[in-house]
Amino acid sequence: MEPKTKVAPWLTLEEVQDFLGVRAQTIYAYVSRGLIASHPDPHNIRRSLYSAENIQKLKQKKQQGRKRETLAANTLFGTEPSIPTAISTFARGRLFYRGKDVINFAKEATLEETARLLWDAESLDAFSVQARDYPPYPPDRTHAFVALATATATGHSTHARTPRVLHAEAANLVGHLASTFGAENTPSLLIHQRLAKGWGKEKDVADLLRKAMVLLADHELTSSAFATRIAASNGASLPACLLTGLATFTGPLHGDATPRVKALLDEVERSSAEQVVNRYLSSALPIPGFGHHLYPDGDPRAVALLEEFEPPQEIAKFIEKVTTLTGLYPNIDAVLAALVTRYRLQGDAAFALFSIARSVGLLAHAMEQINTCKVIRPRGRYIGPDLNMPGNGRN
């Protein structure tokens, strides 16, 4: 029944049980905690009556809690959660950085200019090339993660620090990350030039690296961006925020997708496009690097980058054959892997380019989250054993 405060301000135990859908013991607990007022029934002193007003408020509170639980259950494992952001978005099959079409922006922009845009920084110094005492590892992801973990151990909380200071620290982090992947430490060079020189490549390759990194700098609220924002919302240092985001790249479904595609393209070169395509299609396996749920008509980033170079002949044949037989277009992972193969870049180059580029976006998300002054704290929805089982602390 629905309690009507004006007609019946006090309800019997049975009426409360019916309305709340709980047992008598639960109602007694509510009374003992002061959540429901009660007094003796004037017509039967051996039983009590309960405040309809308190019960109505309690029911409303429970319903609100259920709505939050339902929302959390429906959003955290779908395309959500939804977090307000001005950093990047998708529209009309295109990616935009703060309102700028990324495909047009990437024609000339550097990663430094991209950072200035995504960080909403009025001015920004070049990414740092200061030497640090890194552990003695070769220039690869091991070096990168160890260096970031070391910086995290001594990093300062982002609380009560100005945007200008955070921008400078973020620029240092991106520069140091590039150094761990073998970038040349020459102050006069931009980061794509430093990488090309460190990897022993010419100017034409440097420009390809520039464009690739600008295209990869951000992709709205990815799992890595969400993880980064959670760390930032709790006041973690910028190195800690970046390390948190980059840690998600070690899984094959996000940042480590390109190395998987690179392994596939290596197989294509060893055997043939025909053999590899037939093997995948005959076994009903999805072909890595093709199709993107956000770009059903093709990944515009992949198209833009593929316009700048010719993949090796067998790989070009493979891309054409997969597209013809499946209707799926190569995504940015496939084209980045093709670029790495075409120019014989160092072993971890695909991961390096993705990590360095996306570090700009992750740091943008960290700093945007810091500005909200809100902690991201999702609710859990318990699905474990019944807590009302005998012996679970109940009398």
C-alpha positions in Angstrom: 0.0 0.0 0.0 1.0 3.6 -0.5 1.2 5.5 2.8 -0.8 8.8 2.8 0.6 11.0 5.5 -2.4 13.2 5.8 -4.9 10.3 6.2 -2.8 7.8 8.1 0.3 9.3 9.6 1.1 6.1 11.5 1.2 2.6 10.1 1.1 -0.9 11.6 4.0 -3.3 11.3 2.2 -5.3 8.6 1.6 -2.1 6.6 5.2 -1.1 6.8 6.4 -4.6 5.8 4.1 -4.5 2.8 5.2 -1.1 1.7 8.9 -1.5 2.1 9.1 -5.2 1.2 11.3 -6.0 4.2 11.0 -8.3 7.2 10.0 -7.2 10.7 13.6 -7.5 12.0 14.7 -4.9 9.4 12.1 -2.5 10.5 13.2 -2.9 14.1 16.7 -2.1 13.0 15.5 1.0 11.3 13.8 2.1 14.5 16.8 1.4 16.6 19.0 3.5 14.2 16.5 6.4 14.4 15.4 6.1 10.8 11.8 5.4 11.7 9.9 7.0 14.6 7.5 4.7 16.5 5.1 4.9 19.4 2.7 2.4 21.2 -0.7 1.8 19.5 -3.3 3.5 21.7 -5.8 0.7 20.9 -3.3 -2.1 21.6 -0.4 -1.3 23.9 1.3 -4.6 22.9 2.1 -3.3 19.4 3.7 -0.2 17.9 2.8 2.2 15.1 5.4 3.7 12.7 5.8 7.1 11.1 4.4 7.1 7.6 6.5 10.2 6.8 9.7 8.5 7.8 8.8 5.4 5.9 8.1 7.4 2.8 11.5 9.1 2.9 13.2 5.8 3.5 11.5 4.3 0.5 12.5 7.3 -1.7 16.1 7.0 -0.5 16.2 3.3 -1.4 14.7 3.9 -4.8 17.3 6.6 -5.5 20.1 4.2 -4.4 18.7 1.5 -6.8 18.6 4.0 -9.6 22.3 4.8 -9.0 23.2 1.1 -8.9 21.2 0.5 -12.1 22.9 3.4 -13.8 26.3 2.2 -12.7 25.6 -1.3 -13.9 24.3 -0.1 -17.2 27.1 2.4 -17.9 30.3 1.1 -16.6 30.1 -2.0 -18.8 28.6 -0.3 -21.9 29.7 2.6 -23.9 29.7 4.8 -20.8 30.6 6.2 -18.3 29.9 9.7 -19.6 32.3 12.4 -18.4 32.1 16.0 -19.6 35.2 16.9 -21.6 36.3 19.6 -24.0 39.4 17.8 -25.2 38.1 15.7 -28.1 35.0 14.2 -29.6 33.6 12.4 -32.7 31.2 13.9 -35.2 30.2 13.0 -38.8 32.7 10.2 -38.8 35.6 12.5 -37.9 37.7 13.1 -34.8 38.0 16.6 -33.4 40.5 18.1 -30.9 38.9 21.1 -29.1 36.7 21.7 -32.1 39.5 21.3 -34.7 39.2 18.6 -37.4 42.1 16.3 -36.6 42.7 15.3 -40.2 43.2 18.9 -41.3 45.1 19.8 -38.1 47.6 16.9 -38.7 48.6 18.2 -42.1 51.0 20.7 -40.5 50.8 20.5 -36.7 53.5 19.2 -34.5 53.0 17.1 -31.4 54.1 20.2 -29.4 51.4 22.3 -31.0 48.9 19.4 -30.3 49.9 19.5 -26.6 49.4 23.2 -26.5 45.9 22.7 -28.0 44.8 19.7 -25.9 46.2 21.1 -22.7 44.6 24.5 -23.3 48.0 26.1 -22.7 48.6 29.6 -23.9 52.3 29.0 -24.2 54.3 25.8 -23.9 58.1 25.2 -23.9 59.5 22.4 -26.0 59.3 19.0 -24.6 62.2 18.5 -22.2 65.4 16.8 -23.2 67.0 17.0 -19.8 69.1 14.0 -18.9 67.9 11.8 -16.1 69.5 8.9 -14.3 67.4 6.2 -16.0 68.0 2.5 -15.1 70.3 0.8 -17.6 67.7 -0.7 -19.9 67.6 -0.5 -23.7 65.3 2.0 -25.4 62.0 0.2 -25.2 58.8 -0.1 -23.1 60.7 -1.7 -20.2 62.8 1.5 -20.0 59.7 3.7 -20.3 57.7 1.9 -17.6 60.7 1.8 -15.2 61.4 5.5 -15.7 57.8 6.4 -15.1 57.6 4.3 -12.0 60.7 6.0 -10.7 59.2 9.4 -11.4 56.0 8.3 -9.7 57.8 7.3 -6.5 59.1 10.8 -6.1 56.3 12.8 -7.8 54.3 15.6 -6.2 50.5 15.7 -5.8 48.7 17.9 -8.3 46.8 19.6 -5.5 47.2 23.4 -5.2 49.5 23.7 -8.3 48.8 26.2 -11.0 48.1 25.1 -14.6 51.3 26.7 -15.8 53.4 24.5 -13.5 51.4 21.4 -14.5 51.9 22.2 -18.2 55.6 22.5 -17.7 55.8 19.2 -15.8 53.6 17.5 -18.4 55.9 18.7 -21.2 58.9 17.3 -19.3 57.2 13.9 -18.9 56.5 13.6 -22.7 60.0 14.6 -23.5 61.5 12.1 -21.0 59.1 9.4 -22.3 60.5 9.9 -25.8 64.0 9.7 -24.5 63.3 6.2 -23.0 62.3 5.1 -26.5 65.6 6.2 -28.0 64.8 9.8 -29.1 67.9 12.0 -29.6 68.4 14.5 -26.8 68.9 17.6 -29.0 67.2 20.7 -27.6 66.8 22.4 -31.0 64.8 19.5 -32.4 61.1 18.9 -32.2 60.0 15.5 -30.8 59.4 13.8 -34.2 62.8 15.0 -35.3 64.4 13.7 -32.2 62.8 10.3 -32.7 63.8 10.1 -36.3 67.4 11.0 -35.5 67.6 8.7 -32.6 66.3 5.9 -34.8 68.6 6.7 -37.6 66.0 7.9 -40.1 65.8 10.8 -42.6 63.7 14.0 -42.7 60.9 12.4 -44.8 60.4 9.7 -42.1 60.4 12.4 -39.4 57.4 14.1 -41.0 55.6 10.8 -41.1 56.2 10.3 -37.4 54.9 13.8 -36.8 51.7 13.2 -38.6 51.2 9.8 -37.1 51.6 11.1 -33.5 49.3 14.1 -34.0 46.6 11.7 -35.3 47.1 9.4 -32.3 47.3 12.1 -29.6 43.8 11.6 -28.2 40.6 9.6 -28.9 38.0 10.9 -26.4 37.3 8.8 -23.3 39.2 5.6 -23.9 39.9 3.1 -21.1 43.4 4.6 -20.6 41.9 8.1 -20.4 39.3 6.9 -17.8 42.0 5.2 -15.7 44.2 8.4 -15.9 41.2 10.5 -14.8 40.5 8.3 -11.8 44.1 8.7 -10.7 44.0 12.4 -11.3 40.7 12.8 -9.4 42.4 11.5 -6.3 45.3 14.0 -6.5 47.9 11.6 -7.8 51.1 13.1 -9.3 51.2 13.6 -13.1 53.8 10.8 -13.5 51.4 8.5 -11.6 48.5 9.6 -13.7 50.4 8.9 -16.9 51.8 5.6 -15.7 48.2 4.5 -14.8 47.0 5.3 -18.3 49.9 3.7 -20.1 49.5 0.6 -18.0 46.3 -0.1 -19.9 48.3 -0.2 -23.1 49.9 -3.5 -22.1 46.6 -5.3 -22.8 46.0 -6.4 -26.4 42.7 -4.6 -26.7 44.0 -1.0 -26.5 47.5 0.4 -27.0 49.2 -3.0 -27.7 46.9 -3.6 -30.7 49.5 -2.2 -33.2 52.3 -4.7 -32.2 49.8 -7.5 -32.8 49.0 -6.1 -36.3 52.8 -5.7 -36.9 53.3 -9.4 -36.1 50.5 -10.1 -38.6 52.2 -8.0 -41.3 55.5 -9.7 -40.6 53.7 -13.0 -41.3 52.3 -11.6 -44.6 55.9 -10.7 -45.7 57.2 -14.2 -44.8 54.5 -16.1 -46.6 52.0 -14.2 -48.7 48.9 -12.0 -48.5 46.8 -14.8 -50.0 47.9 -17.4 -47.5 47.3 -15.2 -44.4 43.9 -14.0 -45.6 42.8 -17.5 -46.4 43.9 -18.8 -43.0 42.1 -16.2 -41.1 38.9 -16.4 -43.1 38.8 -20.2 -43.1 39.2 -20.3 -39.3 36.6 -17.5 -38.8 39.2 -15.4 -36.8 38.9 -11.7 -36.8 41.7 -10.0 -38.7 43.6 -7.6 -36.4 43.8 -4.0 -37.6 40.6 -3.9 -39.7 37.3 -2.2 -38.9 36.5 0.3 -36.1 33.2 0.5 -34.3 33.4 4.3 -34.2 34.2 4.5 -38.0 32.0 2.1 -39.9 32.9 3.8 -43.2 36.6 3.7 -42.4 39.0 5.2 -39.9 39.8 8.7 -41.3 43.1 8.7 -39.4 44.2 5.6 -41.2 43.2 7.1 -44.6 45.1 10.4 -43.8 48.3 8.5 -42.8 48.1 6.0 -45.7 48.1 8.9 -48.2 51.7 9.8 -47.1 53.5 6.6 -47.9 53.4 3.4 -49.9 53.3 0.2 -47.8 55.4 -2.8 -49.0 53.9 -4.5 -52.0 52.7 -7.6 -50.3 51.2 -5.7 -47.4 49.4 -3.3 -49.8 48.0 -6.4 -51.5 47.0 -7.9 -48.1 45.1 -4.6 -47.2 43.3 -4.6 -50.5 42.3 -8.2 -50.3 41.0 -8.0 -46.7 38.9 -4.9 -47.6 37.5 -6.6 -50.7 36.6 -9.9 -49.0 35.4 -8.5 -45.6 34.2 -5.0 -46.4 36.4 -3.8 -43.4 38.8 -1.0 -43.9 42.3 -0.8 -42.2 42.2 1.2 -39.0 45.0 3.4 -37.6 46.7 0.3 -35.9 47.1 -1.4 -39.3 48.5 1.7 -41.1 50.9 2.5 -38.2 52.1 -1.1 -38.3 52.5 -0.8 -42.1 54.6 2.4 -41.6 56.8 0.7 -39.1 57.3 -2.2 -41.5 57.9 0.0 -44.5 60.7 2.0 -42.9 62.1 -0.8 -40.8 61.7 1.1 -37.6 63.1 -0.4 -34.3 61.3 -3.3 -32.7 59.1 -1.4 -30.3 58.5 1.6 -32.6 54.7 1.0 -33.0 54.2 0.9 -29.2 56.6 3.9 -28.8 54.8 6.1 -31.2 51.4 5.3 -29.8 52.6 5.8 -26.2 54.4 9.1 -26.8 51.5 10.5 -28.8 48.8 9.4 -26.5 50.7 10.6 -23.4 49.8 14.1 -24.6 46.1 13.2 -24.6 46.3 11.3 -21.3 47.9 14.3 -19.6 45.2 16.5 -21.0 42.6 14.3 -19.4 44.5 14.3 -16.1 44.7 18.1 -16.0 41.1 18.6 -17.1 40.0 16.2 -14.3 42.1 18.1 -11.8 40.2 21.3 -12.7 36.8 19.7 -11.9 37.9 19.2 -8.2 35.8 16.0 -8.2 36.8 12.5 -7.2 35.6 9.7 -9.5 34.1 7.1 -7.2 31.9 4.5 -9.0 29.6 2.4 -6.9 29.8 -1.3 -6.6 26.8 -3.6 -7.2 27.1 -6.5 -4.9 26.3 -9.9 -6.5 28.0 -12.2 -4.0 26.5 -14.6 -1.4 23.4 -13.7 0.5 24.3 -11.5 3.4 21.2 -12.7 5.4 22.5 -16.2 5.7 22.6 -17.6 9.3 25.8 -16.9 11.1 26.5 -13.6 9.2 26.6 -11.5 12.3 22.8 -11.6 12.9 21.1 -12.3 16.2 
